[in-house]
Amino acid sequence: MNVSFRARIVATAAGLSLASAPTGAQVSPEQAQLSPEKVDSLARRSTFDNGFRIALIPRTLFPDEAEARLLLRMGSPEATAGRAWEARFAGRLIEAGSTTRSGAAMQAELARLGVRVQFTGRTDGVLVAFSGKGSGLLPALRIVYDALRNPAYPDSALTAMRATELQRLAAGRTNTSMAARIAFDRRLMPWPDEHPYATTTIAHDSAQIVAITRERLREYHARFFGATFGTLGAVGDFNGDSLQAWASGTFGTWASPTQFVRFARRNFEVQASREDLPLPAPRNAVVIAGLQVPLRNLDRELIALEIVNIVFGGDFRPNRLDSRLRLQARVVVAQSTSLLSEARDAATVFEYAALVPRDSVVRAESMFLEELRKLATEGLTAEELRAGREEWLRVHRGYFRAYNQIAHYLAVEGREGRSMQEWAESFRAAESLTREEVNAAAARYLVPQRLVAVRAGAPE
């Protein structure tokens, strides 16, 4: 998935959390040897009596540096129906402090420790990212634990977050990117409006946000927050024995008040369609087209499609679409294709998104469809397969050489994504895929006649 492009061109409230990718900096010889199997062998794992899991790699590749991810999963699609915004606010506003420490005091103490902490409220829980000095990791965890157990949810912080979200939504009424995103998601994945994964209208979201009160956040916290279905993953320069002993007496004794039921995604079998959104004439229009693929990211065919995507329109340069539409024909300002997949649910989304001059919309869309038909009929060349495979392996191997990714996999992937064994199998699949397999997957799943398309800001 091309996260940077989606963040630039598309506004979404899907609530999916992604760890940042490696920066491409020089790595040490020890880092270069890291792999899923190596990470798995280094991890010290424990499951406490209440169900909370911990996975630690107290290992020094960089002196006094550490990364950690804390994931608390909670609720169920039925129990949290219609409460997606409350879930996001309840998780994010943990940063506003606890009943014993204000948000300002908490941030000042974390800064003194040299640890950056980011809270992400998810529809199915809260994700907390720690990054900074290894010596400050355990003290930072103590501070965050206090805030998670005893959040203050001050009216001032709630009012500020509410105003920010309402302002963002109001701006989206005339924003071509946001309008296209909402319309596309609602057509391709038509969840009922009350479902936590639903993409709802701006009016619906605004009403939900206005209705959030401090009392409702407290009630949500009391009903759902707990550590039974949580995981802590940490890697870096810290004392693993001390951290595990502390976690055992804190998160290991905090029982969740309600049962967690995984929020499964699904593949919607929708008909191909097109929608034009008549927005005020901007300089550029936005085009989004895509379809769902009934595959998981563990599947061999999905890995084949990921290699195809790299060469067709992903981050790899030059790719087919970039070479023809942007560099040669100059009919797009920016464009990308992406695959957003799940490890446990066969509900992958293939998507094309482009920022296009208004007078070039028809030509750009026509050329994209030509290239997609060519891909389905002719497939990749041997050289394209080689380049795509090398890029897939380079990027994914890099994930296991970065502290932030390793911490993410220990905590998040360990609960809801690929296991390290499954990651190793994915590498073997990528290395062994044949040209026939890759091209067959493209022809089977990337069918132009199944596309759902939305254009915002195009001329009438």
MIKOLVO-579287 format. One record per residue (C-alpha): residue number from 1; residue in one letter; x, y, z. Coordinates in nm, 2 decimals, padded with zeros to 4 digits. Each point is the difference from the previous one (the first is absolute). Layout:
% MIKOLVO-579287
[NUM,a,[X,Y,Z]]
...
//
This chain:
% MIKOLVO-579287
[1,m,[00.00,00.00,00.00]]
[2,n,[00.13,00.34,-00.10]]
[3,v,[-00.07,00.18,00.33]]
[4,s,[00.17,00.33,-00.08]]
[5,f,[-00.21,00.04,-00.32]]
[6,r,[-00.32,-00.09,00.18]]
[7,a,[00.07,00.24,00.28]]
[8,r,[00.07,00.28,-00.25]]
[9,i,[-00.29,-00.05,-00.23]]
[10,v,[-00.27,-00.17,00.21]]
[11,a,[-00.17,00.07,00.33]]
[12,t,[-00.13,-00.30,00.18]]
[13,a,[-00.12,-00.10,00.34]]
[14,a,[00.04,-00.37,-00.05]]
[15,g,[00.19,-00.04,00.33]]
[16,l,[00.26,-00.24,-00.14]]
[17,s,[00.33,00.04,00.17]]
[18,l,[00.32,-00.05,-00.19]]
[19,a,[00.36,00.01,00.13]]
[20,s,[00.24,00.23,-00.17]]
[21,a,[00.23,-00.16,-00.26]]
[22,p,[00.38,-00.01,00.02]]
[23,t,[00.17,00.32,-00.11]]
[24,g,[00.27,-00.17,-00.21]]
[25,a,[00.28,00.11,00.24]]
[26,q,[00.32,-00.21,00.02]]
[27,v,[-00.04,-00.31,00.22]]
[28,s,[00.25,-00.18,00.21]]
[29,p,[00.13,-00.35,-00.09]]
[30,e,[-00.22,-00.15,00.28]]
[31,q,[-00.31,00.18,-00.13]]
[32,a,[00.07,-00.12,-00.35]]
[33,q,[-00.03,-00.36,00.14]]
[34,l,[-00.34,00.05,00.16]]
[35,s,[-00.28,-00.20,-00.15]]
[36,p,[-00.34,-00.12,00.11]]
[37,e,[00.16,-00.32,00.13]]
[38,k,[00.28,00.19,00.18]]
[39,v,[-00.25,00.25,00.16]]
[40,d,[-00.21,-00.30,00.11]]
[41,s,[00.29,-00.17,00.16]]
[42,l,[00.11,00.32,00.19]]
[43,a,[-00.35,00.08,00.14]]
[44,r,[-00.07,-00.08,00.36]]
[45,r,[-00.37,-00.06,00.02]]
[46,s,[-00.24,-00.04,00.29]]
[47,t,[-00.37,-00.02,00.06]]
[48,f,[-00.12,00.11,00.33]]
[49,d,[-00.29,-00.15,00.20]]
[50,n,[-00.26,00.25,-00.13]]
[51,g,[00.10,-00.06,-00.37]]
[52,f,[00.22,00.30,-00.05]]
[53,r,[00.30,-00.08,-00.22]]
[54,i,[00.35,00.14,00.00]]
[55,a,[00.28,-00.04,-00.26]]
[56,l,[00.34,00.15,00.08]]
[57,i,[00.33,00.03,-00.18]]
[58,p,[00.24,00.18,00.24]]
[59,r,[00.28,00.03,-00.25]]
[60,t,[00.24,00.28,-00.07]]
[61,l,[00.05,00.09,-00.36]]
[62,f,[-00.01,00.37,00.08]]
[63,p,[00.11,00.11,00.35]]
[64,d,[-00.29,00.12,00.23]]
[65,e,[-00.26,-00.02,-00.28]]
[66,a,[-00.33,-00.19,00.02]]
[67,e,[-00.33,-00.04,-00.17]]
[68,a,[-00.32,-00.14,00.14]]
[69,r,[-00.36,-00.05,-00.11]]
[70,l,[-00.29,-00.06,00.24]]
[71,l,[-00.32,-00.13,-00.15]]
[72,l,[-00.31,-00.03,00.21]]
[73,r,[-00.29,-00.16,-00.19]]
[74,m,[-00.35,00.03,00.13]]
[75,g,[-00.37,-00.02,-00.08]]
[76,s,[-00.18,-00.17,-00.29]]
[77,p,[-00.17,00.11,-00.32]]
[78,e,[-00.34,-00.04,00.17]]
[79,a,[00.09,00.16,00.34]]
[80,t,[00.17,00.30,-00.16]]
[81,a,[-00.25,00.05,-00.28]]
[82,g,[-00.05,00.37,-00.07]]
[83,r,[00.28,00.10,00.24]]
[84,a,[00.30,00.01,-00.24]]
[85,w,[00.07,00.37,00.07]]
[86,e,[-00.03,-00.06,00.38]]
[87,a,[00.26,-00.28,-00.03]]
[88,r,[00.24,00.23,-00.19]]
[89,f,[-00.04,00.29,00.25]]
[90,a,[00.02,-00.24,00.30]]
[91,g,[00.34,-00.13,-00.12]]
[92,r,[00.15,00.32,-00.13]]
[93,l,[-00.09,00.21,00.31]]
[94,i,[00.20,-00.22,00.23]]
[95,e,[00.27,00.25,-00.09]]
[96,a,[-00.19,00.27,00.19]]
[97,g,[00.11,-00.15,00.33]]
[98,s,[-00.12,-00.20,00.30]]
[99,t,[-00.19,00.08,00.31]]
[100,t,[00.34,00.05,00.18]]
[101,r,[00.20,00.16,-00.28]]
[102,s,[-00.10,00.26,-00.25]]
[103,g,[00.06,-00.03,-00.37]]
[104,a,[00.26,00.27,00.01]]
[105,a,[00.18,-00.16,00.30]]
[106,m,[-00.01,-00.34,-00.18]]
[107,q,[00.15,00.15,-00.32]]
[108,a,[00.27,00.18,00.20]]
[109,e,[00.10,-00.31,00.19]]
[110,l,[00.02,-00.20,-00.32]]
[111,a,[00.21,00.26,-00.16]]
[112,r,[00.24,-00.01,00.29]]
[113,l,[00.02,-00.37,-00.04]]
[114,g,[00.08,00.04,-00.37]]
[115,v,[-00.29,-00.22,-00.11]]
[116,r,[-00.26,00.10,-00.26]]
[117,v,[-00.34,-00.15,00.04]]
[118,q,[-00.29,00.00,-00.25]]
[119,f,[-00.35,-00.12,00.08]]
[120,t,[-00.22,-00.12,-00.28]]
[121,g,[-00.37,-00.07,00.07]]
[122,r,[-00.12,-00.29,-00.21]]
[123,t,[-00.36,-00.12,-00.05]]
[124,d,[00.11,-00.33,00.17]]
[125,g,[00.24,00.14,00.27]]
[126,v,[00.30,00.22,00.05]]
[127,l,[00.35,-00.01,-00.13]]
[128,v,[00.28,00.17,00.18]]
[129,a,[00.34,00.05,-00.16]]
[130,f,[00.32,00.07,00.20]]
[131,s,[00.32,00.12,-00.16]]
[132,g,[00.32,00.14,00.16]]
[133,k,[00.25,-00.08,00.28]]
[134,g,[00.00,-00.35,00.12]]
[135,s,[00.07,00.12,00.36]]
[136,g,[-00.33,00.19,-00.01]]
[137,l,[-00.22,-00.27,-00.14]]
[138,l,[-00.11,-00.16,00.33]]
[139,p,[-00.06,00.34,00.17]]
[140,a,[-00.20,00.10,-00.31]]
[141,l,[-00.21,-00.32,00.02]]
[142,r,[-00.08,00.08,00.36]]
[143,i,[-00.13,00.34,-00.10]]
[144,v,[-00.20,-00.13,-00.28]]
[145,y,[-00.14,-00.29,00.21]]
[146,d,[-00.13,00.25,00.25]]
[147,a,[-00.17,00.20,-00.27]]
[148,l,[-00.15,-00.31,-00.16]]
[149,r,[-00.14,-00.12,00.34]]
[150,n,[-00.11,00.35,00.12]]
[151,p,[-00.06,00.23,-00.29]]
[152,a,[-00.12,00.36,00.08]]
[153,y,[-00.17,00.07,-00.32]]
[154,p,[00.00,00.38,00.08]]
[155,d,[-00.27,00.21,-00.17]]
[156,s,[00.27,00.23,-00.14]]
[157,a,[00.17,-00.28,-00.19]]
[158,l,[-00.33,-00.15,-00.12]]
[159,t,[-00.11,00.34,-00.13]]
[160,a,[00.32,00.06,-00.18]]
[161,m,[00.00,-00.34,-00.17]]
[162,r,[-00.37,00.04,-00.09]]
[163,a,[00.07,00.34,-00.16]]
[164,t,[00.29,-00.14,-00.20]]
[165,e,[-00.19,-00.29,-00.14]]
[166,l,[-00.31,00.21,-00.08]]
[167,q,[00.22,00.25,-00.18]]
[168,r,[00.16,-00.27,-00.20]]
[169,l,[-00.34,-00.15,-00.10]]
[170,a,[-00.14,00.34,-00.09]]
[171,a,[00.30,00.06,-00.23]]
[172,g,[-00.07,-00.33,-00.16]]
[173,r,[-00.34,00.11,-00.14]]
[174,t,[00.19,00.17,-00.29]]
[175,n,[00.31,-00.21,00.01]]
[176,t,[00.02,-00.22,-00.31]]
[177,s,[00.23,-00.25,00.16]]
[178,m,[-00.21,-00.05,00.31]]
[179,a,[-00.33,-00.01,-00.20]]
[180,a,[00.14,-00.26,-00.24]]
[181,r,[00.14,-00.21,00.28]]
[182,i,[-00.34,-00.01,00.19]]
[183,a,[-00.20,-00.08,-00.32]]
[184,f,[00.24,-00.27,-00.11]]
[185,d,[00.02,-00.18,00.33]]
[186,r,[-00.38,00.01,00.04]]
[187,r,[-00.04,-00.16,-00.34]]
[188,l,[00.27,-00.26,00.02]]
[189,m,[-00.05,-00.10,00.37]]
[190,p,[-00.36,00.08,00.09]]
[191,w,[00.01,-00.07,00.37]]
[192,p,[-00.32,00.10,00.19]]
[193,d,[00.05,00.35,00.14]]
[194,e,[00.01,-00.13,00.36]]
[195,h,[00.28,-00.25,-00.06]]
[196,p,[00.34,00.11,00.14]]
[197,y,[00.16,-00.04,-00.35]]
[198,a,[-00.26,00.20,-00.18]]
[199,t,[00.10,00.30,-00.20]]
[200,t,[-00.28,00.25,00.08]]
[201,t,[-00.10,00.34,-00.14]]
[202,i,[00.14,00.32,00.13]]
[203,a,[-00.34,00.09,00.15]]
[204,h,[-00.02,-00.33,00.18]]
[205,d,[00.35,00.03,00.14]]
[206,s,[-00.05,00.36,00.11]]
[207,a,[-00.32,-00.10,00.19]]
[208,q,[00.19,-00.28,00.17]]
[209,i,[00.28,00.22,00.11]]
[210,v,[-00.22,00.28,00.13]]
[211,a,[-00.18,-00.26,00.22]]
[212,i,[00.32,-00.12,00.18]]
[213,t,[00.02,00.12,00.36]]
[214,r,[00.24,-00.06,00.28]]
[215,e,[-00.26,-00.22,00.17]]
[216,r,[-00.03,-00.22,-00.31]]
[217,l,[00.38,-00.04,-00.02]]
[218,r,[00.01,-00.10,00.36]]
[219,e,[-00.27,-00.26,-00.05]]
[220,y,[00.17,-00.13,-00.31]]
[221,h,[00.33,-00.04,00.19]]
[222,a,[-00.17,-00.17,00.30]]
[223,r,[-00.18,-00.24,-00.24]]
[224,f,[00.28,-00.10,-00.23]]
[225,f,[00.35,00.09,00.11]]
[226,g,[00.22,-00.28,00.14]]
[227,a,[00.31,-00.20,-00.08]]
[228,t,[-00.12,-00.35,-00.04]]
[229,f,[00.01,00.01,-00.38]]
[230,g,[00.31,00.22,-00.02]]
[231,t,[00.36,-00.04,-00.10]]
[232,l,[00.32,00.19,00.07]]
[233,g,[00.29,-00.03,-00.24]]
[234,a,[00.34,00.17,00.07]]
[235,v,[00.34,-00.01,-00.15]]
[236,g,[00.32,00.19,00.09]]
[237,d,[00.23,00.10,00.28]]
[238,f,[-00.20,-00.07,00.32]]
[239,n,[-00.01,-00.24,00.29]]
[240,g,[-00.23,-00.28,-00.11]]
[241,d,[-00.03,-00.16,00.34]]
[242,s,[-00.11,00.32,00.17]]
[243,l,[-00.25,00.09,-00.27]]
[244,q,[-00.15,-00.35,00.00]]
[245,a,[-00.03,00.00,00.38]]
[246,w,[-00.17,00.34,00.00]]
[247,a,[-00.24,-00.10,-00.28]]
[248,s,[-00.10,-00.32,00.18]]
[249,g,[-00.12,00.21,00.30]]
[250,t,[-00.18,00.26,-00.21]]
[251,f,[-00.13,-00.09,-00.34]]
[252,g,[00.01,-00.37,00.11]]
[253,t,[-00.26,00.07,00.27]]
[254,w,[-00.23,00.24,-00.19]]
[255,a,[-00.29,-00.21,-00.12]]
[256,s,[-00.22,00.12,-00.28]]
[257,p,[-00.36,00.05,00.11]]
[258,t,[-00.15,-00.14,-00.32]]
[259,q,[00.10,-00.27,-00.26]]
[260,f,[00.18,00.11,-00.30]]
[261,v,[-00.12,-00.12,-00.34]]
[262,r,[00.22,00.06,-00.30]]
[263,f,[-00.12,00.26,-00.25]]
[264,a,[00.01,-00.21,-00.31]]
[265,r,[00.00,00.16,-00.34]]
[266,r,[-00.18,-00.14,-00.30]]
[267,n,[00.00,-00.01,-00.38]]
[268,f,[-00.31,00.17,-00.14]]
[269,e,[-00.11,-00.13,-00.34]]
[270,v,[-00.11,00.33,-00.14]]
[271,q,[-00.08,00.08,-00.36]]
[272,a,[00.22,00.22,-00.21]]
[273,s,[-00.11,00.36,00.01]]
[274,r,[00.11,00.36,-00.06]]
[275,e,[-00.09,00.32,00.18]]
[276,d,[00.07,00.36,-00.09]]
[277,l,[00.00,00.25,00.29]]
[278,p,[-00.10,00.35,-00.12]]
[279,l,[00.23,00.21,00.22]]
[280,p,[00.11,00.37,-00.05]]
[281,a,[00.25,00.01,-00.28]]
[282,p,[00.35,-00.05,00.14]]
[283,r,[00.31,00.00,-00.20]]
[284,n,[00.04,-00.38,00.03]]
[285,a,[-00.25,-00.28,00.02]]
[286,v,[00.04,-00.32,00.20]]
[287,v,[-00.06,-00.34,-00.14]]
[288,i,[-00.02,-00.32,00.21]]
[289,a,[-00.07,-00.34,-00.15]]
[290,g,[00.03,-00.34,00.16]]
[291,l,[-00.13,-00.34,00.08]]
[292,q,[00.01,-00.26,00.28]]
[293,v,[00.20,-00.32,-00.02]]
[294,p,[-00.10,-00.30,00.21]]
[295,l,[00.36,-00.07,00.12]]
[296,r,[00.19,00.04,00.33]]
[297,n,[00.35,00.14,00.01]]
[298,l,[00.12,-00.35,00.10]]
[299,d,[-00.12,-00.14,-00.33]]
[300,r,[00.25,-00.08,-00.27]]
[301,e,[-00.22,00.17,-00.27]]
[302,l,[-00.01,00.32,00.21]]
[303,i,[00.38,00.01,00.02]]
[304,a,[00.00,-00.04,-00.38]]
[305,l,[-00.24,00.30,-00.03]]
[306,e,[00.22,00.20,00.23]]
[307,i,[00.29,-00.05,-00.24]]
[308,v,[-00.22,00.09,-00.29]]
[309,n,[-00.11,00.31,00.18]]
[310,i,[00.35,00.12,00.05]]
[311,v,[00.08,-00.01,-00.37]]
[312,f,[-00.34,00.12,-00.12]]
[313,g,[-00.07,00.31,00.21]]
[314,g,[00.16,-00.03,00.35]]
[315,d,[00.30,00.17,00.15]]
[316,f,[00.25,-00.15,-00.23]]
[317,r,[00.13,00.24,-00.27]]
[318,p,[-00.04,00.00,-00.28]]
[319,n,[-00.32,-00.20,00.00]]
[320,r,[-00.23,-00.06,-00.29]]
[321,l,[-00.27,00.26,00.09]]
[322,d,[00.26,00.27,00.10]]
[323,s,[00.19,-00.05,-00.32]]
[324,r,[-00.30,00.03,-00.23]]
[325,l,[-00.25,00.24,00.18]]
[326,r,[00.23,00.24,00.18]]
[327,l,[00.34,00.00,-00.18]]
[328,q,[-00.11,-00.06,-00.36]]
[329,a,[-00.36,00.12,-00.04]]
[330,r,[00.01,00.24,00.30]]
[331,v,[-00.37,-00.05,00.08]]
[332,v,[00.04,-00.04,00.37]]
[333,v,[00.16,00.20,00.28]]
[334,a,[00.04,-00.29,00.24]]
[335,q,[-00.12,-00.36,00.00]]
[336,s,[00.05,-00.34,00.17]]
[337,t,[-00.15,-00.34,00.03]]
[338,s,[-00.02,-00.18,00.33]]
[339,l,[-00.10,-00.33,00.16]]
[340,l,[-00.14,00.02,00.35]]
[341,s,[-00.03,-00.35,00.14]]
[342,e,[-00.07,-00.19,00.33]]
[343,a,[00.17,-00.30,00.14]]
[344,r,[-00.31,-00.18,00.13]]
[345,d,[-00.27,00.12,-00.23]]
[346,a,[-00.03,-00.05,-00.38]]
[347,a,[-00.08,00.36,-00.07]]
[348,t,[00.28,00.17,-00.19]]
[349,v,[-00.07,00.33,-00.18]]
[350,f,[00.18,00.09,-00.32]]
[351,e,[-00.02,00.37,-00.07]]
[352,y,[00.11,00.26,-00.25]]
[353,a,[00.00,00.36,00.11]]
[354,a,[00.11,00.30,-00.21]]
[355,l,[00.01,00.38,00.01]]
[356,v,[-00.09,00.11,-00.35]]
[357,p,[-00.03,00.33,-00.18]]
[358,r,[-00.37,00.05,-00.06]]
[359,d,[00.03,00.01,-00.38]]
[360,s,[00.20,-00.33,00.01]]
[361,v,[-00.24,-00.22,00.20]]
[362,v,[-00.15,-00.19,-00.28]]
[363,r,[00.33,-00.07,-00.17]]
[364,a,[00.18,-00.10,00.32]]
[365,e,[-00.28,-00.24,00.10]]
[366,s,[00.00,-00.15,-00.35]]
[367,m,[00.38,-00.05,00.00]]
[368,f,[-00.02,-00.16,00.35]]
[369,l,[-00.26,-00.25,-00.12]]
[370,e,[00.21,-00.08,-00.31]]
[371,e,[00.30,-00.08,00.22]]
[372,l,[-00.21,-00.21,00.24]]
[373,r,[-00.14,-00.20,-00.30]]
[374,k,[00.35,-00.04,-00.13]]
[375,l,[00.12,-00.13,00.34]]
[376,a,[-00.28,-00.25,00.01]]
[377,t,[00.06,-00.13,-00.35]]
[378,e,[00.38,00.02,-00.03]]
[379,g,[00.12,00.00,00.36]]
[380,l,[00.35,00.09,00.11]]
[381,t,[00.31,-00.05,-00.20]]
[382,a,[00.28,-00.21,00.15]]
[383,e,[00.20,00.31,00.07]]
[384,e,[-00.30,00.17,00.17]]
[385,l,[-00.05,-00.31,00.22]]
[386,r,[00.37,00.01,00.10]]
[387,a,[-00.02,00.37,00.09]]
[388,g,[-00.32,-00.04,00.18]]
[389,r,[00.11,-00.30,00.20]]
[390,e,[00.33,00.17,00.10]]
[391,e,[-00.19,00.31,00.11]]
[392,w,[-00.25,-00.20,00.21]]
[393,l,[00.28,-00.19,00.17]]
[394,r,[00.20,00.32,00.06]]
[395,v,[-00.29,00.18,00.16]]
[396,h,[-00.12,-00.29,00.21]]
[397,r,[00.35,-00.10,00.12]]
[398,g,[00.05,00.36,00.10]]
[399,y,[-00.30,-00.03,00.24]]
[400,f,[00.20,-00.24,00.21]]
[401,r,[00.29,00.23,00.03]]
[402,a,[-00.19,00.29,00.16]]
[403,y,[-00.08,00.02,00.37]]
[404,n,[-00.34,00.16,-00.06]]
[405,q,[-00.11,-00.28,-00.24]]
[406,i,[00.12,-00.28,00.23]]
[407,a,[-00.18,00.15,00.29]]
[408,h,[-00.32,00.03,-00.21]]
[409,y,[00.03,-00.36,-00.11]]
[410,l,[00.06,-00.13,00.35]]
[411,a,[-00.31,00.18,00.13]]
[412,v,[-00.25,00.05,-00.28]]
[413,e,[00.09,-00.28,-00.25]]
[414,g,[00.03,-00.24,00.29]]
[415,r,[-00.37,00.06,00.08]]
[416,e,[-00.17,00.06,-00.33]]
[417,g,[00.25,-00.04,-00.29]]
[418,r,[00.26,-00.23,-00.13]]
[419,s,[00.20,-00.21,00.24]]
[420,m,[00.38,00.00,-00.05]]
[421,q,[-00.03,-00.35,-00.15]]
[422,e,[-00.26,00.13,-00.24]]
[423,w,[00.23,00.29,-00.09]]
[424,a,[00.27,-00.25,-00.08]]
[425,e,[-00.23,-00.19,-00.22]]
[426,s,[-00.09,00.33,-00.18]]
[427,f,[00.36,00.06,-00.08]]
[428,r,[00.04,-00.35,-00.14]]
[429,a,[-00.31,00.05,-00.21]]
[430,a,[00.13,00.33,-00.14]]
[431,e,[00.33,-00.17,-00.09]]
[432,s,[-00.16,-00.29,-00.18]]
[433,l,[-00.29,00.15,-00.19]]
[434,t,[00.02,-00.07,-00.37]]
[435,r,[-00.10,00.24,-00.28]]
[436,e,[-00.29,-00.23,-00.08]]
[437,e,[-00.13,00.02,00.35]]
[438,v,[00.03,00.38,00.03]]
[439,n,[-00.16,00.06,-00.34]]
[440,a,[-00.28,-00.24,00.08]]
[441,a,[-00.08,00.18,00.32]]
[442,a,[-00.01,00.34,-00.18]]
[443,a,[-00.24,-00.14,-00.27]]
[444,r,[-00.22,-00.17,00.26]]
[445,y,[-00.05,00.29,00.24]]
[446,l,[00.08,00.33,-00.16]]
[447,v,[-00.30,00.01,-00.23]]
[448,p,[-00.08,00.34,-00.15]]
[449,q,[-00.37,-00.09,-00.04]]
[450,r,[-00.04,-00.03,00.38]]
[451,l,[00.13,00.35,00.09]]
[452,v,[-00.18,00.24,00.22]]
[453,a,[00.10,00.35,-00.10]]
[454,v,[-00.07,00.35,00.15]]
[455,r,[00.11,00.33,-00.15]]
[456,a,[-00.02,00.32,00.19]]
[457,g,[00.04,00.34,-00.16]]
[458,a,[-00.01,-00.13,-00.36]]
[459,p,[-00.16,00.23,-00.26]]
[460,e,[-00.37,-00.08,-00.07]]
//
